[in-house]
């Protein structure tokens, strides 16, 4: 709050906040500005221009890679949401042998460094003879997305009174009905949130992907990485700006869903 | 409603968790249309009995029949039994109306009938104006009524209530006790109510089953439970009580005997159960005791002691009397403003007496 009696008290606070925001956002702002800069090297402002975006849309290789990335991200997030949600429901509803092991196992996968995961998956694919390419990439992405989906859906379900399942059974609902009419609607915000998270994780993964994809199936992050090896081209700025806009949209969407879901939460019981 | 015909017959019910027996060879008959309360301290197995009746738990052995049909073979979703949960367990993503209609929709009741029944019941529990609210927009008392409505709308043969009032504050709880009884009378549904609150059990039930360590130790009307407890446990758990150690000195006749009681001697009606030298307990409710003061330098016959505490309780005066051997006795007397000797002073010598044969004689326990 601004204190009228001591007019300069608020100044240090504002300065610190300004510093933090500059630190966080200057790189992003620079990138966005340069994507519209007519100057190739971005050291000075040579006027507004769409040329890098146009160039981007004419870059066939980049477009193919982006298409691959989207397909893999869509499939990987959808499959991991299907498996992950069912896993979360099982963890919430049933007591079974090995439940603890499953839970810690998922946690271990979440905590494993990407590079270790990458080597492990590569070794696995080599051993069982899966050719590196689309399939291996998809399997790898499902693997590292899965625990995040389980964690997000399970956390949401655990916030609800466990008795609602007994209550539904008591009122005549079969297991299938409980799943469809109670568990899925309650978990839906977390399921969508989990999907968005998995989609983002898959879309910007570099380390694991660089190990498990083949030369025949190039994806966007790897393509960008190879492009910037020889210096940041303005096309990459344009691409990054588009990706940023996309991510912001997804984050806004997931925040809005969480906010809406918050209204359907039970009072503390 | 035929109060004499049995609805549920439980026999030989046994259940253990991880090797620990929580229900031990339990037999119980629940009558059609009655309000039966399972009363006991936490961990006595009362909630487990309820969950077994609902179908949420299996049993190790024993049978339960409803109207002569085996109940245990049916899964929870097919039993004509509904439950009101302690936490209410309302569906948070459905409106009040949809919560109540859930059971009828599951049974594929025609839409028009669902509407009529839900609306009528909302009227009964006085929630018509909140039909479209979500559960988290309701107060605790309102959620409670939705939970009851959601269960009774299905017209179950048996309604199970698992400490449904424990989350409410004192005043609301009293109000809901009256309302629950009213709903039960109106609908004629058999209620099995679980509580650890003995006052609640006594005031609401037709019959009370007192449970201890997985067994029913006494089953009877609230009055018989209170006035004629079968064991020391029941006497101590239900209501306030004074329990004395007694040893029989000599028999007077077939019913009466002289007994050494906490250092004094008095006459007890033991029904001829004991012989000289036998030990047993004598239980007296605080409100059954009278306090006799010195008249002409002479105390009346009774347990002699001194008043050590007086607590004003509004309608009654509660006195604590320490007997010669140190035992403390609680006596609760109604005010009699015309009696000059009523207000005992601290430190006064008095004798505790009671109306002959109001004492309850219980077998000796360690």
Interface residues (C-beta under 8 A of the other chain):
Chain A: X160 X161 X163 X164 X166 X167 X168 X169 X170 X171 X172 X173 X174 X177 X182 X185 X186 X263 X264 X265 X266 X267 X269
Chain B: X54 X55 X56 X75 X76 X77 X78 X81 X82 X83 X85 X86 X87 X88 X89 X90 X91 X92 X93 X102 X103 X106 X107 X134 X135 X136 X150 X151 X154
